[in-house]
């Protein structure tokens, strides 16, 4: 990445971030469909929570593994890797924390919403 022009590197990072967001949304949508409740995250417990965290991590790590095998990217020698699949520890840690962080941020925003104010203007 260091050898690329700034805009090219920035565009690549933005694509990766957008891909991460899509994976989070897909995991949420799959769990919402399976639970038949799209507001399961209001009280994230048990099965839906575990399914969301596992599904998000598995799809991201599968993409990481596939991308490494296909040569879409490589790790620098400084990247520590786990020995079983050869995945970098940074992507593993990212996907063990990112889904939970997204859920936590959605919970934080929930308490700040104000109820809708009824309209005082009557239309004829």
C-alpha positions in Angstrom: 0.0 0.0 0.0 2.9 2.3 0.7 4.0 2.3 -2.9 0.5 3.3 -4.2 -0.6 6.9 -4.8 -2.6 8.4 -1.9 -6.0 8.3 -3.7 -5.6 4.8 -4.9 -4.7 3.6 -1.4 -7.6 5.6 0.1 -10.0 4.1 -2.5 -8.8 0.6 -1.7 -9.3 1.2 2.1 -12.8 2.6 1.4 -13.8 -0.5 -0.6 -12.5 -2.7 2.3 -14.5 -0.7 4.9 -17.6 -0.9 2.7 -17.1 -4.6 2.4 -16.8 -4.9 6.2 -20.1 -3.0 6.6 -21.8 -5.2 4.1 -20.7 -8.3 6.0 -22.1 -6.9 9.2 -25.4 -6.1 7.6 -25.6 -9.6 6.0 -24.9 -11.3 9.4 -27.6 -9.1 11.0 -30.1 -9.8 8.1 -29.5 -13.5 8.3 -30.1 -13.6 12.1 -33.1 -11.3 11.8 -34.6 -13.6 9.1 -33.9 -16.8 11.2 -35.2 -15.2 14.4 -38.2 -13.7 12.5 -37.5 -10.5 14.4 -35.5 -7.6 13.0 -35.3 -5.9 16.4 -33.6 -8.8 18.2 -30.7 -6.6 18.8 -32.7 -4.5 21.3 -32.2 -7.3 23.8 -29.3 -9.3 22.3 -29.1 -12.6 24.2 -28.6 -16.3 23.6 -29.0 -17.8 20.2 -29.4 -14.7 18.0 -26.5 -13.0 19.6 -24.2 -16.0 19.3 -25.4 -16.6 15.7 -24.7 -13.0 14.7 -21.2 -12.9 16.2 -20.2 -16.3 14.8 -21.7 -15.7 11.3 -20.0 -12.2 11.0 -16.6 -13.6 12.0 -16.9 -16.8 9.9 -17.8 -14.9 6.7 -15.0 -12.4 7.2 -12.4 -14.9 8.0 -13.5 -17.1 5.1 -13.1 -14.1 2.8 -9.7 -13.4 4.3 -8.6 -17.0 3.7 -9.9 -17.0 0.1 -8.3 -13.7 -0.7 -4.9 -14.8 0.6 -5.1 -18.1 -1.3 -6.1 -16.2 -4.5 -3.3 -13.7 -4.1 -5.6 -10.7 -3.7 -3.3 -9.5 -0.9 -0.4 -10.7 1.1 0.8 -10.0 4.7 4.1 -8.3 5.4 6.6 -10.4 7.4 5.8 -8.3 10.5 2.1 -9.7 10.6 1.8 -12.4 13.1 -0.2 -15.3 11.7 -2.0 -18.2 13.3 -0.5 -21.6 12.2 -3.7 -23.5 11.3 -5.1 -21.4 8.4 -2.3 -18.9 8.1 -4.6 -16.0 8.8 -3.2 -12.8 10.3 -3.9 -12.1 13.9 -5.1 -8.5 13.2 -8.0 -9.6 10.9 -8.9 -12.3 13.4 -9.0 -9.8 16.3 -10.9 -7.3 14.1 -13.6 -9.8 13.4 -13.9 -11.0 17.0 -14.5 -7.4 18.1 -16.2 -5.5 15.1 -19.6 -7.3 15.2 -19.9 -6.8 19.0 -18.8 -3.1 18.6 -21.4 -2.5 15.9 -24.1 -4.0 18.2 -22.9 -2.0 21.1 -23.0 1.2 19.1 -26.5 0.5 17.9 -27.5 0.0 21.6 -25.9 3.3 22.6 -27.8 5.2 20.0 -31.1 3.7 21.1 -31.3 5.6 24.4 -30.8 9.0 22.8 -33.7 8.9 20.4 -36.5 11.2 21.3 -40.1 10.1 20.8 -41.8 11.7 17.8 -43.6 14.9 18.6 -47.2 14.9 17.5 -48.1 17.5 15.0 -50.0 20.5 16.3 -51.1 21.7 12.9 -54.3 20.3 11.6 -54.8 20.0 7.9 -58.2 20.5 6.3 
